[in-house]
Amino acid sequence: MARQRAEQRVIVVGAGPVGMVCALALSRQGIPVTVVEQERAPVTDQRAATIHPTTLEMLDGLGILQKIIPLGLVSATYRFHDRVSGAVIAEFDLGRMADVFRFPFVLQYEQYKLTASIAAAYADGADFDVRFAHRLTGLRQGADRVDVEVVSEAGPERLSGAYVIGCDGGRSTVRKLAGIGFDGFTYQEKFIKIATSFDFAAVNSNLVFRNYFSDPDEWLNLFKVRGESPGGLWRAIFPVPPGEDDATALSPRRIEDRLQKFLPKQGRYDVAYVNIYSVSQRVAKKFRKGRVLLAGDAAHVNNPIGGMGMNGGIHDAISLAEKLGRVVRGEARDEALDLYDRQRRHAATEYVQAQTIANKRLLEERDGAVRAKKLDELRRTADDPQAARQYMRRAALLESLEHAAAVT
């Protein structure tokens, strides 16, 4: 029995939300998993925070959702604004989709908290083994197993498993060691995320927990999360033009300038944290190469407008865990993993990439006539009940799941 379980073990590289959801989904099927993460615990990555209705249903299936709903912010509505005029262009209300979604809302819950919640509740034994501060340095495939080399403070170590899943981000070491290409492009401008405890909604009644501001000079995404403070935090995401270096963008004066330009107020803003990062639109040439599989940002990256990256990655994780579980148990041939590749690559290219690129173009459009036309189209979509429903289905990635499932 011990040998059999060793032959079934799956090694997951990356303890972000995608890696931990994938590991949990495998563990729920009785498959032993080892998760290796190069960062020390606790990981406090402040990137994604929006969990869409389709993803909430998947987390509920794993038994984790009811644990995290009280810890996040429930948000049924989201709004698009014209930053130039100050007008609300469109509002979409997921509460009207209760006949479509079991959970007709978005949960604002930071990705590092989701990772910690899963680790605290489930990763406590040899069959769900999470190792932080373990960096992947080598990978070699054999006929019936994969050997990986990791380095920790204790020194180098070799681990073996039936399969390796790379959930280790856009710069994935797994993807590179497997020799899998990563096609696409990187935007010239960077994005800066500024978190502040100032309550924007207290002085602007047009704001909800999720807001998108169109502006030809400086678009903006504004979201509320719980953070670690009693009143929560507002995250403002701005573009950083190519001519502005990181040191300038991260300087206290420039951070203050950006926030004051958006909403002038007396006194300085209290800033909790700031992150600046490059943004790309890329998809791996394949999500499977032998016994190596990719999911999440290791397989596809996109701009964060619309909150589709983490959600698409979790969808990868659930799809992969279901198929890999059947393969490991001998209930399916390993061609099921090729199906995972085809289905989830289709979802990434045809939906996540296309939608996030369109989202960015809408917010940053500089041609006055084109911009007016796009905003008017969005307004008409929101005002038409059937068109709004279709928009929300696509934005919540339900349409991508349906079309991916139809791929054979």
Phi, psi and omega per residue, in radians:
M1 nan -0.743 3.140
A2 -1.066 -0.723 3.138
R3 -1.155 -0.708 -3.135
Q4 -1.070 -0.747 -3.129
R5 -1.204 -0.580 3.071
A6 -1.122 -0.653 -3.141
E7 -1.263 -0.334 3.134
Q8 -1.599 -0.249 -2.996
R9 -1.043 2.414 3.079
V10 -1.986 2.336 3.106
I11 -1.757 2.148 3.110
V12 -1.880 2.168 3.136
V13 -1.776 2.004 -3.111
G14 1.983 2.076 -3.110
A15 -1.866 0.583 2.982
G16 -1.364 -2.970 -3.096
P17 -1.088 -0.635 -3.127
V18 -1.210 -0.811 3.133
G19 -1.101 -0.726 -3.103
M20 -1.276 -0.631 3.072
V21 -1.160 -0.729 3.121
C22 -1.091 -0.777 3.131
A23 -1.107 -0.723 3.132
L24 -1.132 -0.744 -3.137
A25 -1.114 -0.617 3.063
L26 -1.246 -0.762 -3.140
S27 -1.061 -0.644 3.118
R28 -1.079 -0.381 3.118
Q29 -1.654 0.099 3.129
G30 1.455 0.258 -3.134
I31 -1.660 2.185 3.137
P32 -1.201 2.436 -3.129
V33 -2.315 2.555 2.963
T34 -2.140 2.181 3.122
V35 -1.888 2.229 3.083
V36 -2.036 2.360 -3.078
E37 -2.379 2.244 -3.077
Q38 -1.269 -0.444 3.122
E39 -1.368 2.701 3.050
R40 -1.352 2.687 3.047
A41 -1.449 2.541 -0.077
P42 -1.449 2.472 3.059
V43 -1.379 2.245 -3.065
T44 -2.145 0.820 3.105
D45 -1.134 2.161 -3.017
Q46 -1.718 0.375 -3.049
R47 -1.328 -1.676 -2.980
A48 -1.231 2.630 3.112
A49 -2.569 -0.128 -3.052
T50 -1.726 2.144 3.105
I51 -1.987 2.024 -3.056
H52 -1.348 2.844 -3.116
P53 -0.954 -0.705 3.139
T54 -1.096 -0.659 -3.139
T55 -1.291 -0.629 3.088
L56 -1.029 -0.703 3.129
E57 -1.117 -0.671 3.098
M58 -1.148 -0.728 3.121
L59 -1.160 -0.581 3.080
D60 -1.132 -0.665 3.106
G61 -1.103 -0.419 3.103
L62 -1.601 -0.049 3.113
G63 1.439 0.239 -3.064
I64 -1.771 -0.373 -2.953
L65 -1.081 -0.825 -3.071
Q66 -1.140 -0.352 3.088
K67 -1.316 -0.537 -3.004
I68 -1.784 -0.350 -3.130
I69 -0.965 -0.783 3.137
P70 -1.150 -0.261 -3.079
L71 -1.634 -0.195 -3.115
G72 -1.957 -2.940 3.089
L73 -2.008 2.172 3.124
V74 -1.465 2.220 -3.087
S75 -2.348 1.946 -3.130
A76 -1.567 -0.483 -3.059
T77 -1.952 2.673 2.963
Y78 -2.492 2.613 -3.005
R79 -2.231 2.575 2.983
F80 -1.892 2.314 -3.093
H81 -2.111 2.666 2.937
D82 -1.677 1.852 -3.082
R83 -1.144 -0.484 -3.109
V84 -1.169 -0.838 -3.098
S85 -1.649 -0.317 -3.076
G86 1.463 0.044 -3.084
A87 -1.440 2.583 2.965
V88 -1.417 2.122 -3.105
I89 -1.491 -0.755 -3.047
A90 -2.730 2.560 3.009
E91 -2.237 2.378 3.073
F92 -2.070 2.291 -3.037
D93 -2.055 1.860 3.120
L94 -1.156 -0.332 3.095
G95 -1.045 -0.384 3.107
R96 -1.438 0.022 -3.079
M97 -1.933 0.451 -3.102
A98 -1.124 -0.376 3.087
D99 -1.411 -0.171 -3.126
V100 -1.889 -0.779 -3.077
F101 -1.893 2.346 3.032
R102 -1.132 -0.534 3.129
F103 -2.169 1.562 -3.026
P104 -1.432 1.047 3.122
F105 -2.863 2.956 3.007
V106 -1.824 2.515 3.029
L107 -1.853 2.103 3.046
Q108 -1.494 1.796 -3.045
Y109 -2.579 1.968 -3.007
E110 -1.024 2.515 -3.026
Q111 -1.098 -0.568 -3.133
Y112 -1.200 -0.495 3.095
K113 -1.279 -0.642 3.085
L114 -1.091 -0.768 3.088
T115 -1.030 -0.815 -3.107
A116 -1.155 -0.643 3.137
S117 -1.094 -0.756 3.138
I118 -1.185 -0.768 -3.125
A119 -1.077 -0.754 -3.089
A120 -1.182 -0.624 -3.042
A121 -1.506 -0.505 -2.944
Y122 -2.251 -0.505 -3.008
A123 -1.540 1.347 -3.029
D124 -2.396 0.422 -3.119
G125 -2.750 3.136 -3.094
A126 -1.134 -0.506 -3.116
D127 -1.499 -0.150 2.983
F128 -2.445 1.414 -2.955
D129 -1.796 2.018 3.131
V130 -1.936 2.168 -3.099
R131 -2.087 1.877 3.082
F132 -1.466 2.868 -3.122
A133 0.982 0.662 3.062
H134 -2.141 1.998 -3.064
R135 -1.775 2.249 3.113
L136 -1.274 2.273 3.136
T137 -2.173 -0.282 -3.118
G138 -2.716 2.718 -3.127
L139 -2.662 2.301 3.118
R140 -2.476 2.241 3.135
Q141 -1.617 2.460 3.007
G142 -2.060 -3.044 -3.110
A143 -1.160 -0.587 -3.064
D144 -2.293 0.216 -3.138
R145 -2.846 2.979 3.030
V146 -2.202 2.310 3.057
D147 -1.847 2.322 3.079
V148 -2.157 2.592 3.082
E149 -1.931 2.294 3.128
V150 -2.254 2.725 3.112
V151 -2.200 2.307 3.061
S152 -2.323 -3.031 3.114
E153 -1.105 -0.426 3.122
A154 -1.375 -0.163 -3.140
G155 1.985 -3.015 -3.129
P156 -1.293 2.663 -3.129
E157 -2.640 2.558 3.074
R158 -1.917 2.305 3.086
L159 -2.085 2.563 3.127
S160 -2.187 2.526 3.094
G161 -2.663 2.932 3.100
A162 -1.237 -0.617 3.139
Y163 -2.528 2.745 3.028
V164 -2.141 2.321 3.102
I165 -1.999 2.097 3.102
G166 -1.523 1.913 3.056
C167 -2.138 0.629 -2.945
D168 -1.814 0.569 2.910
G169 1.495 3.119 -3.056
G170 -1.090 -0.466 3.100
R171 -1.707 0.487 -3.016
S172 -0.671 2.086 3.024
T173 -1.211 -0.629 3.108
V174 -1.041 -0.842 -3.129
R175 -1.060 -0.733 -3.118
K176 -1.183 -0.776 -3.138
L177 -1.147 -0.513 3.117
A178 -1.423 -0.148 3.112
G179 1.250 0.633 -3.131
I180 -1.747 2.229 -3.136
G181 -1.214 2.832 -3.073
F182 -2.395 1.568 -2.994
D183 -1.455 2.580 3.071
G184 2.477 -2.645 -3.075
F185 -2.568 2.864 3.067
T186 -2.032 2.332 3.129
Y187 -1.141 2.591 3.108
Q188 -1.185 -0.717 3.135
E189 -1.455 2.680 3.019
K190 -1.706 3.004 3.056
F191 -1.998 2.524 3.049
I192 -2.136 2.325 3.107
K193 -1.942 2.169 -3.130
I194 -2.099 2.132 3.133
A195 -1.845 2.283 -3.131
T196 -2.389 2.611 3.102
S197 -1.460 -0.094 3.123
F198 -1.107 2.334 -3.076
D199 -1.577 1.630 -3.127
F200 -1.057 -0.644 -3.083
A201 -1.160 -0.394 -3.135
A202 -1.208 -0.393 -3.121
V203 -2.036 -0.043 3.115
N204 -2.414 1.768 -3.068
S205 -1.243 -0.152 3.114
N206 -1.386 -0.128 -3.056
L207 -1.568 2.449 2.947
V208 -2.046 -2.979 -3.078
F209 -1.239 -0.365 3.132
R210 -2.272 2.090 -3.051
N211 -2.383 2.428 3.095
Y212 -2.158 2.168 -3.096
F213 -1.938 2.093 3.061
S214 -1.477 2.334 -3.133
D215 -2.829 2.126 -3.130
P216 -1.131 -0.363 -3.130
D217 -1.678 -0.692 -3.112
E218 -2.786 1.582 3.088
W219 -1.179 2.949 -3.057
L220 -2.691 2.418 2.911
N221 -1.927 2.362 -3.114
L222 -2.334 2.101 -3.079
F223 -2.315 2.697 3.039
K224 -1.914 2.420 3.034
V225 -2.308 2.907 3.133
R226 -1.266 -0.605 -3.074
G227 1.051 -2.536 3.108
E228 -2.065 0.139 -3.090
S229 -1.907 2.693 -3.068
P230 -1.007 -0.673 -3.101
G231 -1.544 -0.023 -3.115
G232 1.434 3.131 3.138
L233 -2.282 2.596 2.977
W234 -1.828 2.268 3.099
R235 -1.797 2.138 3.079
A236 -1.931 2.179 3.133
I237 -1.961 2.126 -3.133
F238 -2.094 2.748 2.971
P239 -1.417 2.558 3.037
V240 -1.936 1.995 -3.068
P241 -1.098 2.686 -3.079
P242 -0.949 -0.532 -3.093
G243 -1.410 -0.053 -3.112
E244 -1.785 2.041 -3.095
D245 -1.358 2.884 -3.060
D246 -1.051 -0.725 -3.097
A247 -1.070 -0.701 3.114
T248 -1.172 -0.827 -3.104
A249 -1.061 -0.614 -3.079
L250 -1.550 -0.055 -3.133
S251 -1.203 2.509 3.140
P252 -0.941 -0.655 -3.116
R253 -1.149 -0.756 -3.110
R254 -1.230 -0.636 3.085
I255 -1.080 -0.797 3.129
E256 -1.105 -0.709 3.135
D257 -1.024 -0.758 -3.113
R258 -1.111 -0.793 -3.115
L259 -1.208 -0.709 3.141
Q260 -1.185 -0.582 3.090
K261 -1.137 -0.649 3.134
F262 -1.255 -0.852 3.138
L263 -2.508 1.681 3.140
P264 -1.093 2.415 3.090
K265 -2.647 2.864 3.071
Q266 -1.296 2.388 3.109
G267 1.383 2.925 -3.090
R268 -1.446 2.732 3.055
Y269 -1.355 2.488 3.019
D270 -1.502 1.967 -3.061
V271 -1.800 2.158 -3.113
A272 -1.434 -0.753 3.099
Y273 -2.862 2.814 3.125
V274 -2.411 2.390 3.039
N275 -2.288 2.469 3.030
I276 -2.178 2.416 -3.058
Y277 -2.691 2.661 3.034
S278 -1.363 2.690 -3.102
V279 -2.292 2.338 -3.115
S280 -2.278 2.858 2.971
Q281 -2.156 1.746 -3.070
R282 -2.470 2.618 3.088
V283 -2.367 2.342 3.115
A284 -1.117 2.562 3.133
K285 -1.068 -0.530 3.066
K286 -2.646 2.629 3.123
F287 -1.720 -0.033 3.104
R288 -2.474 2.338 2.993
K289 -2.432 1.705 -3.080
G290 1.140 -2.085 -3.125
R291 -1.699 0.220 3.091
V292 -1.897 2.258 -3.128
L293 -2.230 2.649 -3.138
L294 -2.107 2.577 3.079
A295 -2.618 2.723 3.104
G296 1.170 -2.558 -3.070
D297 -1.090 -0.398 3.063
A298 -1.127 -0.465 -3.114
A299 -1.751 -0.514 -3.100
H300 -2.813 2.391 3.070
V301 -2.200 2.671 -3.119
N302 -2.705 2.922 3.073
N303 -1.203 2.709 -2.992
P304 -1.471 0.054 -3.074
I305 -1.230 1.992 -3.089
G306 1.879 -0.153 3.067
G307 1.084 0.769 -3.048
M308 -1.770 -0.289 -3.055
G309 -1.128 -1.012 -3.139
M310 -1.097 -0.702 -3.122
N311 -1.131 -0.807 3.084
G312 -1.058 -0.638 3.118
G313 -1.162 -0.715 3.092
I314 -1.146 -0.638 3.057
H315 -1.081 -0.701 3.022
D316 -0.978 -0.859 -3.039
A317 -1.048 -0.750 -3.123
I318 -1.203 -0.749 3.112
S319 -1.097 -0.793 -3.114
L320 -1.154 -0.782 -3.107
A321 -1.065 -0.693 3.136
E322 -1.112 -0.792 -3.102
K323 -1.280 -0.748 -3.133
L324 -1.159 -0.638 3.094
G325 -1.016 -0.763 -3.140
R326 -1.176 -0.641 3.114
V327 -1.157 -0.818 -3.114
V328 -1.087 -0.643 3.127
R329 -1.398 -0.043 3.135
G330 1.390 0.280 -3.132
E331 -1.579 -0.196 3.132
A332 -2.572 2.657 3.050
R333 -1.309 2.814 -3.066
D334 -1.267 -0.031 2.990
E335 -1.086 -0.350 3.070
A336 -1.045 -0.488 3.125
L337 -1.320 -0.504 3.013
D338 -1.183 -0.591 3.077
L339 -1.136 -0.715 3.041
Y340 -0.966 -0.824 3.133
D341 -0.970 -0.893 -3.082
R342 -1.139 -0.775 -3.074
Q343 -1.187 -0.868 -3.051
R344 -1.340 -0.493 3.040
R345 -1.189 -0.643 3.064
H346 -1.075 -0.798 3.134
A347 -1.069 -0.710 -3.104
A348 -1.183 -0.759 -3.055
T349 -1.403 -0.768 -3.021
E350 -1.450 -0.382 -3.057
Y351 -2.109 -1.091 -3.054
V352 -1.092 -0.848 3.136
Q353 -1.103 -0.873 -3.084
A354 -1.071 -0.766 -3.072
Q355 -1.233 -0.732 -3.115
T356 -1.207 -0.630 3.059
I357 -1.105 -0.771 3.115
A358 -1.109 -0.674 3.121
N359 -1.049 -0.775 -3.124
K360 -1.166 -0.740 -3.140
R361 -1.092 -0.633 3.106
L362 -1.084 -0.788 -3.054
L363 -1.290 -0.511 -3.005
E364 -1.807 0.016 -3.044
E365 -0.927 2.259 -3.071
R366 -1.853 -0.417 3.088
D367 -1.213 2.082 -3.030
G368 -1.011 -0.781 -3.115
A369 -1.184 -0.755 3.134
V370 -1.146 -0.725 3.140
R371 -1.069 -0.813 3.139
A372 -1.055 -0.699 3.139
K373 -1.143 -0.769 -3.134
K374 -1.119 -0.743 -3.137
L375 -1.186 -0.623 3.097
D376 -1.167 -0.686 3.092
E377 -1.098 -0.717 3.121
L378 -1.143 -0.690 3.113
R379 -1.092 -0.778 3.134
R380 -1.151 -0.637 3.094
T381 -1.082 -0.807 -3.126
A382 -1.147 -0.553 -3.094
D383 -1.417 -0.290 3.138
D384 -1.697 1.981 -3.049
P385 -0.947 -0.752 -3.113
Q386 -1.234 -0.739 3.107
A387 -1.121 -0.672 3.119
A388 -1.123 -0.707 3.113
R389 -1.084 -0.753 3.138
Q390 -1.140 -0.678 3.115
Y391 -1.077 -0.798 -3.109
M392 -1.196 -0.582 3.057
R393 -1.053 -0.776 -3.120
R394 -1.240 -0.774 -3.111
A395 -1.110 -0.532 3.120
A396 -1.540 0.115 3.084
L397 1.202 0.275 3.064
L398 -1.184 -0.721 3.130
E399 -1.084 -0.675 3.132
S400 -1.145 -0.662 3.117
L401 -1.155 -0.729 -3.141
E402 -1.119 -0.781 -3.118
H403 -1.250 -0.623 3.084
A404 -1.116 -0.694 -3.138
A405 -1.116 -0.435 -3.133
A406 -1.434 -0.194 3.111
V407 -1.316 2.289 -3.121
T408 -2.048 nan nan
